[in-house]
């Protein structure tokens, strides 16, 4: 690890590695990737199922295969990757210099100078404490991602009779994985009236294996002293409160939680980056630059994605602009703000520039079919349906903004006649 780099990337998952490679492609000479795990690759190393790479590589890969391609590219391009390392602080020393404090197993506490920084720390799972499930505190309550790591990387089963709270993609995938390992999955319980995972995962992971999905249902209590013995399950009303008069007891020895992901933004917040209250990630321009000059963000630290291919797409953009910044290229500020409107929960990036094409990612608030996606008066796109669990990806050509003279574009999703 040197003391000076053009670009420092925080996070060695698919977003971080993609951004590092794009920074080199933009003409920089030196890039450092700081990774807290023993090796790069991120969460993909434990995702041994297929379905990755269909958009970016135009072929179906497992998670480790997808990660390995980027790891190998980083090795071939001689990118410095520091494993078992944490960034403890980030400061803007001047317009051209950022100071990154790195605590690593090998070098101890170091201060690295760089021209630009890419935030690619990913996200983490919400835990039991976030939703305050009543009951005792026995062993056997863990997040779906931790169970995935135990089974796929460590060779341990979390239990034999499994209940899953929440229908996020990791929970759906683990339901199938545990059945294949000989476990009994009693059901997936989702408090909302719709699944929070991709439709393909509901079909391939639950329907194909006969695993029941209970919508508008939650776990009202956990039973057991030393180990989970059972859970009380109850339907919920419109106010999402459990109706205990219709509750039932489900025997199990393990409860997996798949109740959402949270961007890892403690560092972003500590350095003063403006955060989006809906996504939990930084507010970024069309060049993926945060409110701090020379600090860029991409991937799940920005907003939680469905597909790693779109993480890579976003990372390549962030890395390219971070590389250009390191070379002294300064772009004029964006002139158009994107505003989430009817049935739009959020959109990223938050601003646009009329001088280049853009890719916008957004999520709806409620399921709607059929519908039309409107971006001001510029775009009217018919859609068969939208669901909150599936991100919408929209491309905007520069020509559409040529005759737009306002400073705000509202994005709406309306019912279609």
N, C-alpha and C positions, 0 to 999 in steps of 0.2 A: 504494500500500500504506500503510494507516494503522498506527498504533502500538498500537491497541487494537481487539479484535474480541470478539464473544460466543463464537464457535466458530472454531477453526482446523482445517481438514481437510488432512491430509498425503497427497497423492496426487490426481491429477486424472483418473483413469480412471473407469470406470462406477461403482465403489464410492464413490470420493471425491465425484463429482458428485451421485450419488444421496443420499449422506449430507448434503451441503451443502444440497440442496433440501429435504430432510426437516427439517433444523434450522430453516430459515426457516418452514416450515409449522408448526413447534412454537412459533412466536412470537418467535424471536430477530430482532434487527434487523440484525446484521452478521455475515457469514461470509467467511472467507478460505480459498482453496484454493491450496496450494503444489504446483506441478507441475514435475518436473525436465526434462521434454521441452519443445520449443519451443511446443507447443500441447496443449490438454487432449484427452481422448478415450482415452488409454491404449493398450493393446495392440490394441483393436478397430480402430484406424485401419489396421492392416496385414492384418486378417482380412476379405478382400474376398468370401469365400464367404458363402452364405446359411445360414439356420438359427437366427438370433438373434431374440429377441423373441416367440417363440410363446407363452410363459407371461405375460410382463409386458404386451406390447402386443397380444397375440392376433392377430398377423400375422407373416409371415416377412420378416426384414430381413437385410441384410448387416451386417457389423461396423461399417463407417463410418456406415451409416444409423442404426444403434442409437446409436452414440456421438454423432452429430450431434443427435439429439433431445434428449439431455441437455445438450450444449453450448449449444444454442439456448435451452433452459429457463434455464440459468445466466445467459446474456446477458439474457434477458427479465427475470429477477429481480434483475439488477444485483449478482450475486455477484462479488467481487474474485477473480480468478485470476492468480497470479504464475507465469509460465512460466520455464524455464531457472533454476530455483531449487531449493535443497537445504535441508533441515532438518538442522542440525549438532548441535543439542542441544535438550533439553526438560527443564524443571525445574518442580517444584511449589513456587511461592513462598508460597502460603497456601491455605486451604480454597477461596477464591474466585478465585484467580489462578494461571494457568500461564504460564510464560515460554518462548517458542519462539524459538530462534535460527535465523534464515533467511539463507542466503547466496544472493543473486540477482544476475543479470547487470546488472540495472537499478539496484538500491539498495545493492549491496555487502552487508556483514554488518549485520543488523538484529536487534533484540530485540522480539518482538511479545508483548503481553500479551493473554490471553484467559481466558475462564471454563472452557471445556472443549475437549478435543482429540479428533479422530477419526483413528485410524491406518488408512490405506487405501493402503499402499504397494505392494500387489500381491505378485507373486512373480517369481522368476527361474529360468532353466533350469540344470540340472546339466550340467557340462561333462566333457570327457574326463578331466580330473584327478580327478574324483570316483569314477571306476570303474577308472582306471589300466590302460587298454588297452596291452598291450605293442607295441613297434615303434618306428619312427622318427617324426619330427615334421614331416611334409611339409605343404605347403599343401593345402587341400581337405577338412580336417576341421573342421566347424562345426556349431553347434546348429541344429535345425530352425526355431526362431523367428527366428534371424538370417537363415537362407536365405529365410524368408517375407518378411522386411523387404526383403531384397535384390531379390527378384523382384517383389513387389507395390508397393513404394514407390520403389525406386531404379532398377528396370528392368534389373537384372543377373541372369544365370543363374549359379548357383554351380558348375556343371559340365555335362557331357553324359551321363555314365553314372554313375548315382547308386545307392548302397546306403544303407539307413536302418537304424540300430541303435536298437531300442526302438519300441514300438507305442503311444506316447502320442498323444493326439488331434492335436497339431500335426504329428507325423511322418506320420500317416495322411493328413491333409489335404494336406500338402506332396507326398506321393507322387502323389496325383491331380493336383495343380497342376503339377508338373514334367512329367508325362506330357502334359498339355494344352499345355505349352510346347515339346513335341517332344523331351524328354529320355527316356532309357532308364533306367527304374527297375528294377534287377535283383532287388530284393526287400526286404522288411521283416523284420528278424531280432529276435526277442523271446526273452529268456532265460527268461521264465516260461512255464508251460504254458497260459497264457491271454493274451488281448490286454489291454493297459492303457488302451485307448481305448474310447469308446462303441461299442456294437454297430452303430449306424446308420452310424458312420464306417468301420468295417471293411467293411460291405456296400457303401456308396456310394463309398468312396474306393479300396478294394482290389479287392473281388470284381467290381464293375461294370467295372473297367478291366484285369482279368486280371493284377494285380500279386500275386505270391506272398507269403504270410505264413508265415514259418518259426518255429514256436513251439519252446520249449525249445532255442533255438539262440542263439549269441552270436558276436561278432567276437573272435577270439583273438589276431589280430595285424594291424597295418597295415604295408603295404609301400610303398616309394617314397622317393626322396631329396628332390627339389625339389617334387614333386607326388605325390599319392596315385596309385599304379599298380594296386594290388590289395589285397584283404583276405583273411585266412584265417578261414574260418567253421567253427565246430564245434558239434555238438550237446552239450548238457549233461545231466548226471545229476541225481539227486535232491538232490545236494549243490551243484548249480549250477556245478560245475567242468567245463570243456570236456573232451570226449573227443577227444584229438588223433588217435587211431587212425581216426576217422571224419571228420576235417576235410577241407575242400576249399577251393580257391583261387577267389576271385571277382574278375574283372577289373573295375575301376571307376576313375574319376578323382575321385570325391567321396564322402565319408562324412558323412551327417547323423546327428546324435545327438538322439534323442527319448526321453531316459532319466529323465524326471521333473522336477518343479518344486519349488522351495523357497521358502517365504514369506520376504519381505524384512524380517527382524526384527532386524537389527543395532541399529536405533534402539530398538526395544522392549526389547531386552536391555540396552542401555546405560543406560536410564532405570530399570531395576530391575523391569520387569513380569514376573510369573511366566509361564513358557512351558510349554506342553504338549509333552512330549518326543516324542509320536507325531506330532502335526500340525506341530510347529515354530512354531506361532503362539501368541499369548497365551491364557491361561486367562480366560474371560469368564463373566459372569453372564447371566441371561436378558435383561437390558437391554443386553447387549453391552459392559458395562463391564469393564475389565481389573482387575487387582489394585491399580492406582493410581487413587485417587478422581478422577473427572472425565475420565479417559482411556478412550476407547472404541475398539473395533476392529471391522472388517468386511471382507468380501471375501477375496481370496486371501492377504492378509497374515495372516489368521486360520486358514484352512485352504483347500486348493486345491479349487476348485469345478469341476464339469463344465460348467455352463450359466451364462451371464452373467445370465440372468433371476433365478437364485437369488442371485447376487451382489447384484443390485439390491434384491431382497427383504430381504436381510440389512442392506444399507446404509441403506435407509429406516428400518429399526428402530433402527440405531445412531445415525443422525442425529437421529431424533425424541427419543431419550433424552438425547443430548448437548445438544440444544436445550432440553429441560426442565431439565437440570442448570444450564445457563447462566442460566435464569430463576429459579433458586433452588429448584427442585423436587427433593427428596431422597426416594428410595424406600427402604423398609426392606430389609435384606439378604434375599437368597433363603434359603429354609429347606430346600430339597430338593436333594441332590447327585445327579447322573446318573453312573452307574458302568458303563463298558463291560464286558459279560460275555462269554458264550460266542459265539464267531465274530463279535465286534464289535471293530473296530480302534480306533475313536474315536467320540465323539459331541460335538456342539457345539449349544447352549451347555453349560457344565459344571454349571450349577445352574439351578433353577426356582423360581418363586414361584407360590403357588396362587391369586393374585388376578387372573390374566389368561391368555389363550390363549398357546400357545407353538408354535413350529415348530422341530423338532429335525432336524439333519442328521447322518447317520452313514454309516460304511462298514463292510462286512464284511471278514473276513480271508481267507475262502476261498469259492469258488463253491459254492452249495448249491441244490438244487431237488428237489421243492418244499419249502417251509420255512414257519416261522411266526415272526413277530417279536413278542417279549414284552417289555413294559415293566412290571416287577414283576408284580403281580396286576391291574393296571389295564387293560392292552391286550394282546390276542392277535390279531394281524393276519396272515392267510394271504397268502403271497407265492408266485408261480409260481417265481421264482428270484432269487438275489442273486449279484452278481459284484463283486469289489473295485474294478473300474474305474468302476462306476456308483454315485453317491451315492444314499442312501435319504433321503427327506424325509418326516417324520412330524409331523402336527399333533396337539396335545394340548389338549383343552378344559378350562377351569377346573373344570367340574363333576366331572371325573375325579379331581381332587386334593382335592375337598371332604372326603372321608372317609378321606384318607390322612394318617396321623399319624406316619409315620416320617421319617427325615431322609436316607435313601438309596434311590434307585430303580436297580435293575440292568436293563440292556438286554441281552437274549439273542436270538440267532437259532438256532433248533433245526430239525432235520429234521422234516418233517411226514409222518405215516403215510398 
